[in-house]
């Protein structure tokens, strides 16, 4: 796989770009995307098997399970950062290592249902506070220590709207283009269908083979006894 293909798998909707302006309509649209994210994620993942959940969305990437747990952890940090920005004067927030977090046992093995429930409640809180921000609140900010950059709350709304869609696209793209990895052939029903298909194919070709042998024998008989007549 070349670097261009890998980049498309990493960023299926493209990298985040800071908008040039933040209109009321833009902010409202992004808050709505944040509001609907948990339900969209649940619809795409709740019926996946453990085998499917443990499938990486790209070579060397996180599994679907890790992506789901990461979304909850990242968005919890978003909620706390908004609270810090609203209650302190441009505070320096606490960063975390998302890669190391993703390798902890809960991210690797824990069922997704509690995390989906967590996201549902968490986003209700996030959306409620976002919808009640004043123009002055949107301009409040914090400092991220990783690059010593200032982030305003309005930027955070745009960023986390993108972030949810970004990881949702990892999962939907995998389901769309990598279905061979998402097929679970180990369950009983699929096994029966595959077995019946194989038996059907076997008898079909056996029938063709026997018919071919009979045709050859009949042809040879006609050559040996050209005047032979079959009586009723």
QUIGI-V154406 format. One record per residue. N is the residue number from 1. RES is the residue in one letter. PSI is psi in whole degrees, -180 to 180 (999 if undefined). Layout:
n=<N,N>
res=<RES,RES>
psi=<PSI,PSI>
This chain:
n=<1,2,3,4,5,6,7,8,9,10,11,12,13,14,15,16,17,18,19,20,21,22,23,24,25,26,27,28,29,30,31,32,33,34,35,36,37,38,39,40,41,42,43,44,45,46,47,48,49,50,51,52,53,54,55,56,57,58,59,60,61,62,63,64,65,66,67,68,69,70,71,72,73,74,75,76,77,78,79,80,81,82,83,84,85,86,87,88,89,90,91,92,93,94,95,96,97,98,99,100,101,102,103,104,105,106,107,108,109,110,111,112,113,114,115,116,117,118,119,120,121,122,123,124,125,126,127,128,129,130,131,132,133,134,135,136,137,138,139,140,141,142,143,144,145,146,147,148,149,150,151,152,153,154,155,156,157,158,159,160,161,162,163,164,165,166,167,168,169,170,171,172,173,174,175,176,177,178,179,180,181,182,183,184,185,186,187,188,189,190,191,192,193,194,195,196,197,198,199,200,201,202,203,204,205,206,207,208,209,210,211,212,213,214,215,216,217,218,219,220,221,222,223,224,225,226,227,228,229,230,231,232>
res=<X,X,X,X,X,X,X,X,X,X,X,X,X,X,X,X,X,X,X,X,X,X,X,X,X,X,X,X,X,X,X,X,X,X,X,X,X,X,X,X,X,X,X,X,X,X,X,X,X,X,X,X,X,X,X,X,X,X,X,X,X,X,X,X,X,X,X,X,X,X,X,X,X,X,X,X,X,X,X,X,X,X,X,X,X,X,X,X,X,X,X,X,X,X,X,X,X,X,X,X,X,X,X,X,X,X,X,X,X,X,X,X,X,X,X,X,X,X,X,X,X,X,X,X,X,X,X,X,X,X,X,X,X,X,X,X,X,X,X,X,X,X,X,X,X,X,X,X,X,X,X,X,X,X,X,X,X,X,X,X,X,X,X,X,X,X,X,X,X,X,X,X,X,X,X,X,X,X,X,X,X,X,X,X,X,X,X,X,X,X,X,X,X,X,X,X,X,X,X,X,X,X,X,X,X,X,X,X,X,X,X,X,X,X,X,X,X,X,X,X,X,X,X,X,X,X,X,X,X,X,X,X>
psi=<128,171,-33,-44,-42,-38,-38,-36,-36,-40,72,-24,12,164,157,135,134,126,153,-24,160,83,166,-38,-41,-48,-44,-41,-42,-37,-38,-38,-40,-38,-37,-8,-48,-41,-39,-43,-42,-45,-34,-19,-20,-28,9,145,169,-37,-42,-41,-28,18,126,142,-15,162,125,5,179,156,167,-40,-46,-38,-45,-48,-37,-41,-43,-44,-44,-42,-24,-41,-37,-47,-46,-38,-37,-44,-43,-47,-34,-24,-8,163,97,58,157,118,170,123,169,157,99,-28,-47,-38,-39,-16,1,157,-38,-38,-31,-32,-19,142,154,-18,-47,-35,-38,-39,-42,-46,-38,-49,-41,-45,-29,-42,-46,-47,-39,-47,-35,-40,-15,18,138,172,-38,-39,-40,-24,-9,155,173,168,129,122,-19,-40,10,36,150,134,126,157,-37,-34,-37,-37,-46,-43,-45,-21,-47,-43,-44,-47,-35,-50,-31,-39,-31,-44,-46,-35,-41,-44,-33,-45,-14,41,-25,-30,-18,-5,130,99,3,-11,161,-47,-47,-37,-41,-46,-41,-42,-45,-39,-44,-42,-43,-45,-42,-49,-31,-49,-32,-40,-45,-40,-47,-43,-39,-43,-44,-39,-42,-45,-41,-39,-42,-40,-39,-36,-38,-33,74,-21,5,136,134,121,148,999>
